[in-house]
Amino acid sequence: MKKLLITAAAALAMTALASAQVTPAAFTDSLDDFLGEINSALPDNAVIGGTWSDAYIGQIIGIPPHFGVGVAAGVTRFPIEGFKKAMEMTNTDLPVDTLILPNFGAEIRIGGFLMPFDVGLRGMVMPDTELGGVTVGYQHVGVDVRYAVLKGNLVMPSVSVGAGFYHTNGSLVFPLTAGDLLGSAISESAPPAITGQKVDLGLDFGTNVFELKAQVSKGLVIITPYAGVGVSMAMSESTYKLSDASTDYLKSTVSETVYGARVYGGFSFNILVLKLDLTGSYNVLSQNWGVNFGTRIQL
């Protein structure tokens, strides 16, 4: 009887231990969840730039001609809960479950002619660069057209409606050391040598965003407050790949259509033709936020 109880206890202990073990499927499921987080967060980063305080800047044909050039830097919230869970399974502890994703760009906006509209362009390219052991590459381009429903005057604000297209793509490469779990997650037929060897976790991501928006602003001598709303549809795709120098062990791609509805607003300080612009943005669907700071010369 005593032997039977000992055997039963041992069996229960082994069952509990087996159920507590993390499976390769849990590792890959967590990475797939992370791809979904990327697809959801990336459109908010793509649209954070390119917003100028003036709802309408005026006509290019005039005295003076209305146009502006500048640079801007923005950040948006970037959840990484799925990635954090996957890394914990490789005995790598990440201290946070949210990162800040930057967005830098050069901008130009040109006033229209004949009709009250303006056109904005924005772009940035960062070649593959190693930062703290992580290789990062990033590209962004955006264009939008705004039509002035109300041009504004000494009393009335300016009001515009517009549409924009934004494309963002990039890549990240994280170096990892393959453990037992990672080796089995890579492939059931992976050679024993995979355990303990160096591998790279590569992430490729991209999104194409179409946005409709409306904005109101009012120039008050040295300050221009403004507010707006935007609705968007984005086609996002992200991929992770676990590989070494010669072999791709594991790869998965998640493609999604992501909808957004954001409110944004801020103000600019106007010092002659120099404008310093601060914008805050919040997507009520993704619950994602962003902040953008820009400086420009605008006539």
Secondary structure as the mmCIF struct_conf table of DSSP 4:
data_model
#
loop_
_struct_conf.conf_type_id
_struct_conf.id
_struct_conf.beg_label_comp_id
_struct_conf.beg_label_asym_id
_struct_conf.beg_label_seq_id
_struct_conf.end_label_comp_id
_struct_conf.end_label_asym_id
_struct_conf.end_label_seq_id
HELX_RH_AL_P HELX_RH_AL_P1 LYS A 2 ALA A 20
BEND BEND1 GLN A 21 GLN A 21
HELX_LH_PP_P HELX_LH_PP_P1 VAL A 22 THR A 23
HELX_RH_AL_P HELX_RH_AL_P2 PRO A 24 VAL A 47
BEND BEND2 ILE A 48 GLY A 49
BEND BEND3 SER A 53 ALA A 55
STRN STRN1 GLN A 59 GLN A 59
BEND BEND4 ILE A 60 PRO A 64
STRN STRN2 PHE A 67 PRO A 79
HELX_RH_AL_P HELX_RH_AL_P3 GLU A 81 GLU A 88
TURN_TY1_P TURN_TY1_P1 MET A 89 ASN A 91
BEND BEND5 PRO A 95 PRO A 95
BEND BEND6 ASP A 97 ASP A 97
STRN STRN3 THR A 98 GLY A 111
STRN STRN4 GLY A 112 GLY A 112
BEND BEND7 PHE A 113 PRO A 116
STRN STRN5 PHE A 117 LEU A 131
TURN_TY1_P TURN_TY1_P2 GLY A 132 GLY A 133
STRN STRN6 VAL A 134 LEU A 150
BEND BEND8 LEU A 154 MET A 156
HELX_LH_PP_P HELX_LH_PP_P2 PRO A 157 PRO A 157
STRN STRN7 SER A 158 THR A 177
HELX_RH_AL_P HELX_RH_AL_P4 ASP A 180 ILE A 186
TURN_TY1_P TURN_TY1_P3 GLU A 188 SER A 189
HELX_RH_3T_P HELX_RH_3T_P1 PRO A 192 ILE A 194
TURN_TY1_P TURN_TY1_P4 THR A 195 GLY A 196
STRN STRN8 LYS A 198 SER A 217
STRN STRN9 LEU A 220 LEU A 220
TURN_TY1_P TURN_TY1_P5 VAL A 221 ILE A 222
STRN STRN10 ILE A 223 SER A 243
BEND BEND9 ALA A 245 SER A 246
STRN STRN11 ASP A 248 ILE A 271
TURN_TY1_P TURN_TY1_P6 LEU A 272 VAL A 273
STRN STRN12 LEU A 274 ASN A 283
TURN_TY1_P TURN_TY1_P7 VAL A 284 GLN A 287
STRN STRN13 ASN A 288 GLN A 298
#
